[in-house]
Amino acid sequence: MLNFFARRAASSKDDLLSGVTVALALVPEAIAFAFVAGVPPYIGLYSAIIVGFITSVFGGRPGMISGATGAMAVVVVGLVHIHGIGYLIPAVLLCGVFQVIVGLAKLGKFIRLVPHSVMLGFVNGLAIVILISQFGSFKHFNIASGTLEMISGAPLALMLILILITMMIIYALPKFTKAIPSSLIAILTVSAISYGVNTYSNDSLKIAGTNKSVLTVEDMLVSNLKSKEVEKYKDEKLQEITDPILNEARNIGIDLKVNNVELIDKDNFSVDQVAFTVKELNKTPTTEIPKIVFFNEEISLPPFNLDTLKIIFPFAIILAGVGLIESLMTLTLIDDITGTRGKGNKECVGQGLANLTCGLFGGMGGCAMIGQSLINVNSGGRQRLSGITASLTLLILVVFFQPLIMEIPMAALVGVMFMVVIGTFEWSTLNTWKKIPVSDLLVMILVAGYTVMFHNLATAVLLGVIVQALVFAWKHATHIFADKKINEFGAKIYQLHGPLFFASSTRFIELFEIDIDPDNIVIDFYYTRVYDQSGLEAINKIAEKYIALGKKVHLRHLSNECKELLNKADDIVVFNLSEDPNYHVASDRLG
């Protein structure tokens, strides 16, 4: 990781200024994720405010930023689309309950099971996802075609120049002064340039169908609103066409699928098929930005009964898991950058309290935001004050300065995120891939690839941990072996080495020469340990085979944990425990 996030002492001034910087970057993110979730923009914004504030006060990682995120949004959208926005409230509340339980049960420590290869894949995949997601900021709504299209020509060149200016300020300013976060200066500078260009530029620089040369947050919001309304309009018109056709087909005993009927294929939906004219498009979807105010519409809650619980339970479980995994992974990343250590269990409780509060106010829930957390760290934010400042500043911007935040150019925000990408990606992996085990390299690629393809960070991490665990188990399955010797009493001693668990149990059984062994067998576990029921079953099988031949089996040098396992399983394991009072019992400090 490049040294954009250098370790620096905590400062209240840095926390305040970095909080303001993060608040500016939170606006388009919260709005965009609200659209992803299928909820109004104001829900995304006040969800970011509530989650950000609560986690900053009660969370376990000072300096980490939380809010409405894409990871949670992709889960929420399914619930909202199928069952309606009313089910979102109890689902988010239940999600918060699960997260608090995880924190109180101290299960957050299991984040330490994430291998370094998974962490590297996660970070690199995340950087690529952030990079790809920024290209949506280069699009605007074309009223003629009713679609989002990439800008081109002079407006594209101008946007690229402004992005470059933003990146240069962020890179160069800290070399002269660190009194003010470079990201904040870059946003303000490019915003001033953008305002001047949009005010005084001629028509040759303006984006087609608009009166601007530089896209702003307002343009992004309008484009998303109009594209959503066009999709809704298309769905309604499509339904008008398909219903009569499908009804007639059913009447004559034919079951047609909509996408199998060429004339009503939504993917190839054309303006001619439904007289979809520019005039109608201008009348139907609104071009006006709705004011972002709280509680501007009533939401009907579902009945609190078992049927509702059955609907929201799987969504709540997934929301809780996704939120905690992404938050704990972000916590680990910020720990590494700042050289400090957060408290995973406390962060779980903080995330749970935030989602409980967010659910009570009808929000979409949230978790840690990696991009904004890195902006905060890069800007000097180290304490809880930075997150609190970010959430309160966002509240002030939404309530009192909405016209100003709508004029922030997307080029400035894209430039900030491009620098986050450069600082996040582990460039060292490009040079060290030949020096690490092939299995670690494959896990790294798997996690990064899954993250990029499916934009699901939590599942990518779980997949990586599972694969790495299987690789570990496979490698250690061959590490069990035995030194064999006959003692002065004629008993054969098997001195075991290596772990005995599910993957090595078959190899363990193959070590014994049952038919030719003497009447007394000693299995010495001084250098090994029994880890699971598969190991117990393996011991049971060996004991049964020896007993069937009239031979005695003695188990020696078992650790206390192994003895406990064997005592609990005395009904399935047959053995004769032989102990020597002079030997040292192996201990497990991690037990």
C-alpha positions as CSV (number, residue, x, y, z in Angstrom):
1,M,0.0,0.0,0.0
2,L,1.4,3.4,-1.0
3,N,2.3,5.8,1.8
4,F,-0.7,8.1,1.3
5,F,-2.0,7.0,4.7
6,A,1.1,7.6,6.7
7,R,1.0,7.3,10.4
8,R,0.5,10.6,12.2
9,A,-0.5,11.8,15.6
10,A,-4.1,12.4,16.4
11,S,-5.2,16.0,16.3
12,S,-8.7,17.5,17.0
13,K,-8.2,20.0,14.2
14,D,-7.3,17.2,11.7
15,D,-10.4,15.3,12.9
16,L,-12.7,18.2,12.4
17,L,-11.4,19.0,8.9
18,S,-11.3,15.4,7.8
19,G,-14.8,15.0,9.0
20,V,-16.0,17.8,6.7
21,T,-14.1,16.2,3.8
22,V,-15.7,12.8,4.4
23,A,-19.2,14.5,4.7
24,L,-18.8,15.9,1.2
25,A,-17.8,12.5,-0.2
26,L,-20.7,10.8,1.6
27,V,-23.4,12.8,-0.2
28,P,-23.2,11.1,-3.7
29,E,-22.4,7.7,-2.1
30,A,-25.5,7.7,0.1
31,I,-27.7,8.8,-2.7
32,A,-26.3,6.2,-5.1
33,F,-26.7,3.4,-2.6
34,A,-30.3,4.5,-1.9
35,F,-31.0,4.0,-5.6
36,V,-29.4,0.6,-5.6
37,A,-31.5,-0.4,-2.6
38,G,-34.7,0.8,-4.3
39,V,-35.5,3.4,-1.7
40,P,-35.8,7.2,-1.9
41,P,-32.6,9.3,-1.7
42,Y,-33.4,10.8,1.7
43,I,-33.4,7.3,3.3
44,G,-29.9,6.8,2.1
45,L,-28.8,10.2,3.4
46,Y,-30.3,10.0,6.9
47,S,-29.2,6.3,7.2
48,A,-25.6,7.5,6.6
49,I,-26.1,10.2,9.3
50,I,-27.5,7.9,11.9
51,V,-25.2,5.0,11.3
52,G,-22.2,7.2,11.1
53,F,-22.9,9.0,14.3
54,I,-23.9,6.0,16.5
55,T,-20.8,3.9,15.4
56,S,-18.5,6.8,15.9
57,V,-19.7,7.2,19.5
58,F,-20.1,3.5,20.5
59,G,-18.0,1.6,18.0
60,G,-14.7,0.0,18.6
61,R,-12.6,1.7,15.9
62,P,-12.0,5.4,16.2
63,G,-11.5,7.1,12.9
64,M,-13.5,4.5,10.9
65,I,-16.5,5.8,9.0
66,S,-19.8,4.0,8.7
67,G,-22.9,4.7,6.7
68,A,-25.3,3.4,4.0
69,T,-23.2,1.0,1.9
70,G,-23.5,-0.9,-1.4
71,A,-23.0,-4.2,0.4
72,M,-26.1,-3.7,2.5
73,A,-28.0,-2.1,-0.4
74,V,-27.7,-5.2,-2.7
75,V,-29.4,-7.2,0.1
76,V,-32.1,-4.6,0.9
77,V,-33.1,-4.3,-2.8
78,G,-34.4,-7.8,-2.9
79,L,-36.6,-7.3,0.2
80,V,-38.0,-4.0,-1.0
81,H,-38.6,-5.2,-4.5
82,I,-40.5,-8.4,-3.4
83,H,-42.3,-7.3,-0.2
84,G,-42.2,-3.5,-0.2
85,I,-40.4,-0.9,1.8
86,G,-42.5,-1.5,4.9
87,Y,-40.7,-4.8,5.6
88,L,-37.3,-2.9,5.6
89,I,-37.9,-1.5,9.1
90,P,-38.3,-4.8,11.0
91,A,-35.5,-6.4,8.9
92,V,-33.0,-3.7,9.8
93,L,-34.1,-3.8,13.5
94,L,-33.6,-7.6,13.6
95,C,-30.3,-7.2,11.9
96,G,-29.2,-4.8,14.7
97,V,-30.3,-7.3,17.3
98,F,-28.2,-10.0,15.7
99,Q,-25.1,-7.8,15.5
100,V,-25.4,-6.8,19.2
101,I,-25.7,-10.5,20.2
102,V,-22.6,-11.3,18.2
103,G,-20.7,-8.5,20.0
104,L,-21.9,-9.4,23.4
105,A,-21.0,-13.1,22.7
106,K,-17.5,-11.8,21.8
107,L,-17.6,-13.5,18.4
108,G,-15.8,-10.6,16.7
109,K,-12.5,-12.2,17.6
110,F,-13.0,-14.6,14.8
111,I,-11.9,-12.0,12.3
112,R,-8.4,-13.1,13.3
113,L,-9.1,-16.3,11.3
114,V,-8.9,-14.3,8.1
115,P,-5.6,-15.3,6.4
116,H,-3.2,-12.6,5.0
117,S,-3.8,-13.9,1.4
118,V,-7.6,-13.3,1.8
119,M,-6.9,-9.9,3.2
120,L,-4.7,-9.0,0.2
121,G,-7.3,-10.3,-2.2
122,F,-10.0,-8.4,-0.4
123,V,-8.0,-5.1,-0.5
124,N,-7.0,-5.4,-4.1
125,G,-10.5,-6.5,-5.2
126,L,-12.0,-3.6,-3.3
127,A,-9.6,-1.1,-5.0
128,I,-10.7,-2.4,-8.4
129,V,-14.4,-2.3,-7.4
130,I,-14.0,1.3,-6.3
131,L,-12.2,2.2,-9.5
132,I,-14.9,0.6,-11.7
133,S,-17.7,2.2,-9.7
134,Q,-16.4,5.6,-10.5
135,F,-17.1,5.3,-14.3
136,G,-20.8,5.7,-13.5
137,S,-20.0,9.3,-12.7
138,F,-19.1,9.8,-16.4
139,K,-22.7,9.2,-17.5
140,H,-25.7,11.5,-18.0
141,F,-29.3,11.0,-18.9
142,N,-30.1,11.4,-22.6
143,I,-33.7,12.6,-22.9
144,A,-33.9,11.5,-26.5
145,S,-33.1,7.8,-25.9
146,G,-34.3,7.6,-22.4
147,T,-31.0,6.0,-21.2
148,L,-27.9,6.8,-19.3
149,E,-25.0,7.5,-21.7
150,M,-21.3,8.3,-21.4
151,I,-20.2,11.9,-22.0
152,S,-17.8,12.4,-24.8
153,G,-15.8,15.1,-26.7
154,A,-14.9,18.3,-24.9
155,P,-17.0,17.7,-21.8
156,L,-15.2,14.3,-21.3
157,A,-11.8,16.0,-21.8
158,L,-12.7,18.7,-19.3
159,M,-13.8,16.2,-16.7
160,L,-10.6,14.3,-17.0
161,I,-8.6,17.5,-16.6
162,L,-10.5,18.3,-13.4
163,I,-10.0,14.8,-12.1
164,L,-6.2,15.2,-12.8
165,I,-6.2,18.5,-11.0
166,T,-7.9,16.9,-8.0
167,M,-5.4,14.1,-7.8
168,M,-2.4,16.5,-8.2
169,I,-3.6,18.6,-5.3
170,I,-4.1,15.6,-3.1
171,Y,-0.7,14.3,-3.9
172,A,1.3,17.5,-3.9
173,L,-0.2,19.7,-1.1
174,P,0.9,17.5,1.8
175,K,4.5,18.1,0.7
176,F,4.0,21.8,1.5
177,T,1.5,21.8,4.4
178,K,-0.6,19.4,6.3
179,A,-2.6,22.1,8.1
180,I,-5.7,21.4,6.0
181,P,-6.6,18.0,4.5
182,S,-5.5,18.0,0.8
183,S,-8.7,16.2,-0.2
184,L,-10.9,19.0,1.2
185,I,-8.7,21.7,-0.6
186,A,-9.0,19.7,-3.8
187,I,-12.8,19.4,-3.6
188,L,-13.2,23.1,-2.9
189,T,-10.7,24.2,-5.6
190,V,-12.2,22.0,-8.3
191,S,-15.7,23.1,-7.2
192,A,-14.8,26.7,-7.7
193,I,-13.4,25.9,-11.2
194,S,-16.4,23.9,-12.1
195,Y,-18.8,26.7,-11.1
196,G,-16.9,29.2,-13.2
197,V,-16.8,26.8,-16.2
198,N,-20.6,26.0,-15.9
199,T,-21.4,29.7,-15.6
200,Y,-19.2,31.2,-18.4
201,S,-18.5,28.3,-20.9
202,N,-20.0,28.4,-24.4
203,D,-22.3,25.9,-26.0
204,S,-19.4,23.9,-27.6
205,L,-18.4,22.8,-24.2
206,K,-21.8,21.9,-22.9
207,I,-23.0,18.3,-22.5
208,A,-25.7,17.3,-24.9
209,G,-29.2,17.9,-23.5
210,T,-27.9,20.0,-20.6
211,N,-26.8,23.6,-19.9
212,K,-23.7,22.4,-18.1
213,S,-20.1,21.6,-19.1
214,V,-19.2,19.8,-15.8
215,L,-21.4,17.2,-14.2
216,T,-22.4,17.8,-10.6
217,V,-24.0,15.9,-7.8
218,E,-27.3,17.5,-8.9
219,D,-26.9,16.0,-12.4
220,M,-26.1,12.6,-10.9
221,L,-29.3,12.7,-8.8
222,V,-31.4,13.9,-11.7
223,S,-30.0,11.3,-14.1
224,N,-30.7,8.5,-11.6
225,L,-34.2,9.7,-10.9
226,K,-35.1,10.0,-14.5
227,S,-33.6,6.6,-15.5
228,K,-35.5,5.0,-12.6
229,E,-38.7,6.7,-13.8
230,V,-38.1,5.6,-17.4
231,E,-37.6,2.0,-16.3
232,K,-40.9,2.3,-14.3
233,Y,-42.6,3.8,-17.3
234,K,-41.3,1.0,-19.6
235,D,-42.5,-1.6,-17.1
236,E,-46.0,-0.1,-17.0
237,K,-46.2,0.1,-20.8
238,L,-44.7,-3.4,-21.2
239,Q,-47.4,-4.7,-18.8
240,E,-50.1,-3.1,-20.8
241,I,-48.9,-5.0,-23.8
242,T,-48.1,-8.3,-22.2
243,D,-51.3,-8.8,-20.1
244,P,-53.7,-9.2,-23.0
245,I,-51.3,-11.4,-24.9
246,L,-50.7,-13.7,-21.9
247,N,-54.3,-13.8,-21.0
248,E,-55.3,-14.8,-24.5
249,A,-52.5,-17.4,-24.5
250,R,-53.8,-18.9,-21.3
251,N,-57.4,-19.0,-22.7
252,I,-56.2,-21.3,-25.5
253,G,-54.0,-23.4,-23.2
254,I,-50.6,-21.9,-24.1
255,D,-48.1,-20.8,-21.4
256,L,-46.0,-18.0,-22.8
257,K,-43.0,-16.4,-21.1
258,V,-42.6,-12.7,-21.7
259,N,-39.0,-12.8,-22.8
260,N,-39.8,-15.5,-25.4
261,V,-42.1,-13.1,-27.2
262,E,-40.0,-10.9,-29.5
263,L,-42.3,-8.0,-29.6
264,I,-42.4,-7.6,-25.9
265,D,-38.8,-8.4,-25.0
266,K,-37.9,-5.8,-22.4
267,D,-34.2,-6.0,-23.2
268,N,-34.9,-4.9,-26.8
269,F,-37.7,-2.5,-25.9
270,S,-37.8,0.2,-28.4
271,V,-39.6,3.6,-28.6
272,D,-41.7,2.5,-31.5
273,Q,-43.3,-0.5,-29.7
274,V,-45.2,1.8,-27.2
275,A,-45.1,5.1,-29.0
276,F,-42.4,6.1,-26.6
277,T,-41.8,9.7,-27.8
278,V,-39.6,12.4,-26.4
279,K,-42.7,14.4,-25.7
280,E,-44.3,11.6,-23.6
281,L,-41.0,11.1,-21.8
282,N,-40.8,14.7,-20.9
283,K,-44.3,14.6,-19.5
284,T,-44.2,11.4,-17.6
285,P,-40.9,11.3,-15.6
286,T,-40.3,14.4,-13.5
287,T,-37.2,16.5,-14.1
288,E,-37.4,18.2,-10.7
289,I,-35.3,17.1,-7.8
290,P,-37.4,16.2,-4.7
291,K,-36.3,18.1,-1.7
292,I,-34.4,15.8,0.7
293,V,-36.4,16.0,3.9
294,F,-37.0,13.5,6.7
295,F,-40.2,11.5,7.1
296,N,-41.8,13.0,3.9
297,E,-44.0,10.0,3.3
298,E,-45.9,7.5,5.4
299,I,-44.6,3.9,5.4
300,S,-47.1,1.1,6.1
301,L,-45.6,-1.4,8.5
302,P,-46.3,-5.1,8.1
303,P,-48.1,-7.0,10.9
304,F,-45.8,-8.2,13.7
305,N,-46.5,-11.9,13.4
306,L,-44.7,-15.2,12.6
307,D,-45.4,-14.7,8.8
308,T,-43.5,-11.4,8.8
309,L,-40.7,-13.0,10.8
310,K,-40.3,-15.7,8.2
311,I,-40.0,-13.1,5.5
312,I,-37.5,-10.8,7.2
313,F,-35.4,-13.4,9.1
314,P,-33.2,-14.6,6.2
315,F,-32.7,-11.0,5.0
316,A,-31.8,-9.9,8.6
317,I,-29.3,-12.7,9.0
318,I,-27.6,-11.8,5.7
319,L,-27.6,-8.1,6.5
320,A,-26.0,-8.7,9.9
321,G,-23.4,-11.0,8.4
322,V,-22.5,-8.8,5.5
323,G,-22.4,-5.7,7.7
324,L,-20.2,-7.3,10.4
325,I,-17.7,-8.9,7.9
326,E,-17.2,-5.7,6.0
327,S,-16.9,-3.7,9.2
328,L,-14.4,-6.0,10.8
329,M,-12.4,-6.2,7.6
330,T,-12.3,-2.4,7.4
331,L,-11.3,-2.3,11.1
332,T,-8.4,-4.6,10.4
333,L,-7.3,-2.5,7.5
334,I,-7.5,0.7,9.5
335,D,-5.6,-1.0,12.3
336,D,-2.8,-1.8,9.9
337,I,-2.6,1.7,8.4
338,T,-2.7,3.6,11.7
339,G,-0.6,1.1,13.7
340,T,-3.2,0.9,16.4
341,R,-5.8,-1.8,17.4
342,G,-9.5,-1.5,17.4
343,K,-11.9,-3.6,19.4
344,G,-13.8,-6.0,17.2
345,N,-16.5,-7.0,19.7
346,K,-17.2,-3.4,20.7
347,E,-17.5,-2.6,17.0
348,C,-20.1,-5.4,16.5
349,V,-22.1,-3.9,19.4
350,G,-21.8,-0.4,17.9
351,Q,-22.9,-1.5,14.5
352,G,-25.8,-3.3,16.0
353,L,-26.9,-0.2,18.0
354,A,-26.6,1.9,14.8
355,N,-28.8,-0.4,12.8
356,L,-31.3,-0.6,15.6
357,T,-31.5,3.2,15.7
358,C,-31.6,3.4,11.9
359,G,-34.4,0.8,11.8
360,L,-36.5,2.8,14.3
361,F,-36.3,5.8,12.0
362,G,-37.1,3.8,8.8
363,G,-33.6,3.7,7.5
364,M,-31.9,1.1,5.2
365,G,-29.2,0.2,7.6
366,G,-25.4,0.4,7.1
367,C,-21.9,-0.7,8.0
368,A,-18.4,0.5,7.7
369,M,-17.5,2.3,4.5
370,I,-14.0,1.4,3.4
371,G,-13.6,4.2,0.8
372,Q,-14.7,6.9,3.2
373,S,-12.7,5.4,6.0
374,L,-9.6,5.6,3.9
375,I,-10.4,9.2,2.9
376,N,-10.7,10.0,6.6
377,V,-7.4,8.4,7.5
378,N,-5.7,10.1,4.6
379,S,-7.0,13.4,5.8
380,G,-5.7,12.9,9.3
381,G,-8.8,11.6,11.0
382,R,-7.8,9.3,13.9
383,Q,-10.3,9.9,16.7
384,R,-14.0,9.5,17.2
385,L,-14.4,13.2,16.6
386,S,-13.8,12.7,12.9
387,G,-16.7,10.3,12.4
388,I,-19.0,12.4,14.6
389,T,-18.0,15.6,12.6
390,A,-18.7,13.8,9.3
391,S,-22.2,12.7,10.3
392,L,-23.2,16.1,11.9
393,T,-21.7,18.0,8.9
394,L,-23.7,15.7,6.5
395,L,-26.9,16.5,8.6
396,I,-26.2,20.3,8.3
397,L,-25.5,20.0,4.6
398,V,-28.7,18.1,3.9
399,V,-30.9,20.4,6.1
400,F,-29.4,23.9,5.4
401,F,-27.0,23.7,2.4
402,Q,-28.7,21.4,-0.1
403,P,-28.2,23.8,-3.1
404,L,-24.5,24.0,-2.4
405,I,-23.8,20.3,-2.1
406,M,-25.7,19.8,-5.3
407,E,-23.1,21.9,-7.1
408,I,-20.1,19.8,-6.1
409,P,-18.6,18.5,-9.3
410,M,-18.5,14.7,-9.7
411,A,-15.0,15.2,-11.1
412,A,-13.7,16.3,-7.7
413,L,-15.2,13.3,-6.0
414,V,-14.0,10.9,-8.6
415,G,-10.5,12.3,-8.3
416,V,-10.6,11.7,-4.5
417,M,-11.7,8.1,-5.0
418,F,-9.1,7.5,-7.6
419,M,-6.4,8.5,-5.1
420,V,-8.1,6.1,-2.6
421,V,-7.8,3.4,-5.2
422,I,-4.1,4.1,-5.7
423,G,-3.5,4.1,-1.9
424,T,-5.6,1.0,-1.3
425,F,-4.2,-1.4,-3.8
426,E,-1.3,-3.5,-2.5
427,W,1.1,-2.8,-5.3
428,S,3.7,-5.1,-3.6
429,T,1.7,-8.1,-4.7
430,L,2.7,-7.4,-8.3
431,N,6.3,-8.1,-7.4
432,T,6.0,-10.8,-4.7
433,W,3.6,-13.2,-6.4
434,K,6.5,-15.5,-7.4
435,K,7.8,-15.6,-3.8
436,I,4.6,-16.8,-2.1
437,P,3.0,-20.3,-2.1
438,V,0.9,-21.0,-5.2
439,S,-2.1,-21.8,-2.9
440,D,-1.9,-18.3,-1.4
441,L,-1.7,-16.7,-4.8
442,L,-4.7,-18.6,-6.0
443,V,-6.7,-17.6,-2.9
444,M,-5.7,-14.0,-3.4
445,I,-6.8,-14.1,-7.0
446,L,-10.1,-15.9,-6.1
447,V,-11.1,-13.3,-3.5
448,A,-10.1,-10.4,-5.7
449,G,-11.9,-11.8,-8.7
450,Y,-15.1,-12.7,-6.8
451,T,-15.1,-9.2,-5.3
452,V,-14.8,-7.6,-8.7
453,M,-17.3,-9.9,-10.5
454,F,-20.1,-9.9,-7.9
455,H,-19.3,-6.8,-5.7
456,N,-20.0,-8.9,-2.6
457,L,-17.1,-8.4,-0.2
458,A,-18.5,-10.5,2.6
459,T,-19.1,-13.6,0.4
460,A,-15.6,-13.1,-1.1
461,V,-14.0,-13.1,2.3
462,L,-16.0,-16.2,3.5
463,L,-15.1,-18.0,0.3
464,G,-11.4,-17.2,0.7
465,V,-11.4,-18.3,4.3
466,I,-13.0,-21.6,3.4
467,V,-10.6,-22.3,0.5
468,Q,-7.6,-21.4,2.6
469,A,-8.8,-23.6,5.4
470,L,-9.3,-26.5,3.0
471,V,-5.8,-26.0,1.6
472,F,-4.4,-25.9,5.2
473,A,-6.3,-29.1,6.1
474,W,-5.0,-30.8,2.9
475,K,-1.4,-29.9,3.6
476,H,-1.6,-31.0,7.2
477,A,-3.3,-34.2,6.4
478,T,0.0,-35.7,5.2
479,H,2.0,-34.4,8.2
480,I,1.1,-37.2,10.5
481,F,3.6,-40.0,10.9
482,A,4.8,-42.4,13.6
483,D,8.2,-43.6,14.9
484,K,7.9,-47.3,15.7
485,K,9.9,-49.3,18.2
486,I,9.7,-52.3,20.6
487,N,10.5,-51.6,24.3
488,E,12.1,-53.8,26.8
489,F,8.7,-55.4,27.8
490,G,8.0,-56.5,24.2
491,A,5.3,-53.8,23.7
492,K,5.3,-51.9,20.4
493,I,5.3,-48.1,20.7
494,Y,3.9,-45.9,18.1
495,Q,5.3,-42.4,18.7
496,L,2.9,-40.1,16.7
497,H,3.9,-36.8,15.1
498,G,1.4,-34.3,13.6
499,P,-2.2,-33.4,14.2
500,L,-5.0,-35.9,14.3
501,F,-8.2,-34.5,12.8
502,F,-10.7,-35.2,10.0
503,A,-8.2,-34.8,7.1
504,S,-5.5,-36.9,8.7
505,S,-7.6,-39.7,10.2
506,T,-7.3,-42.0,7.2
507,R,-3.6,-41.6,7.2
508,F,-3.5,-42.2,10.9
509,I,-5.2,-45.6,10.6
510,E,-2.8,-46.6,7.8
511,L,0.2,-46.2,10.1
512,F,-0.6,-49.3,12.2
513,E,0.5,-52.8,11.4
514,I,-2.3,-54.5,13.3
515,D,-1.9,-58.1,12.1
516,I,1.8,-58.4,12.9
517,D,2.0,-56.2,16.0
518,P,2.6,-57.9,19.5
519,D,-0.1,-58.3,22.1
520,N,0.6,-54.9,23.7
521,I,0.4,-51.7,21.8
522,V,1.3,-48.2,23.1
523,I,0.1,-45.2,21.1
524,D,2.1,-42.1,22.3
525,F,0.5,-38.7,21.7
526,Y,3.3,-36.6,23.2
527,Y,4.0,-34.8,19.9
528,T,0.4,-34.8,18.6
529,R,-3.1,-33.8,19.6
530,V,-6.6,-35.0,18.9
531,Y,-8.7,-32.2,17.5
532,D,-12.1,-33.5,16.6
533,Q,-14.6,-36.4,16.5
534,S,-13.0,-37.7,13.3
535,G,-9.8,-38.2,15.4
536,L,-11.8,-40.0,18.1
537,E,-13.4,-42.3,15.6
538,A,-10.0,-43.1,14.1
539,I,-8.8,-44.1,17.6
540,N,-11.9,-46.1,18.1
541,K,-11.4,-48.0,14.9
542,I,-7.8,-48.9,15.8
543,A,-8.8,-50.0,19.3
544,E,-11.6,-52.2,17.9
545,K,-9.3,-53.9,15.4
546,Y,-6.7,-54.7,18.1
547,I,-9.2,-55.8,20.6
548,A,-10.8,-58.1,18.0
549,L,-7.4,-59.9,17.8
550,G,-7.1,-60.1,21.6
551,K,-4.5,-57.3,21.9
552,K,-4.4,-54.4,24.3
553,V,-4.1,-50.7,23.4
554,H,-2.5,-48.1,25.7
555,L,-2.8,-44.4,25.0
556,R,-0.1,-42.2,26.5
557,H,0.8,-38.5,26.8
558,L,-2.5,-37.1,26.0
559,S,-3.0,-33.3,26.5
560,N,-5.7,-32.3,29.0
561,E,-7.9,-31.3,26.1
562,C,-7.5,-34.7,24.4
563,K,-8.3,-36.4,27.7
564,E,-11.5,-34.3,28.0
565,L,-12.5,-35.2,24.5
566,L,-11.9,-38.9,25.1
567,N,-13.8,-38.8,28.5
568,K,-16.8,-37.2,26.8
569,A,-16.7,-39.8,24.1
570,D,-16.2,-42.9,26.4
571,D,-19.2,-44.5,24.8
572,I,-17.8,-44.5,21.3
573,V,-14.0,-44.9,22.1
574,V,-12.6,-48.1,23.4
575,F,-9.1,-47.8,25.0
576,N,-6.9,-48.6,28.0
577,L,-5.4,-45.4,29.2
578,S,-1.9,-45.9,30.5
579,E,-0.3,-42.9,32.2
580,D,3.2,-42.4,33.5
581,P,3.3,-40.0,36.4
582,N,6.8,-38.7,35.4
583,Y,5.9,-37.4,31.9
584,H,4.9,-33.8,31.1
585,V,1.4,-33.4,29.6
586,A,1.3,-31.2,26.5
587,S,-0.8,-28.1,27.0
588,D,-2.8,-25.9,24.6
589,R,-2.4,-22.3,25.5
590,L,-5.1,-21.3,23.0
591,G,-7.7,-23.7,24.4
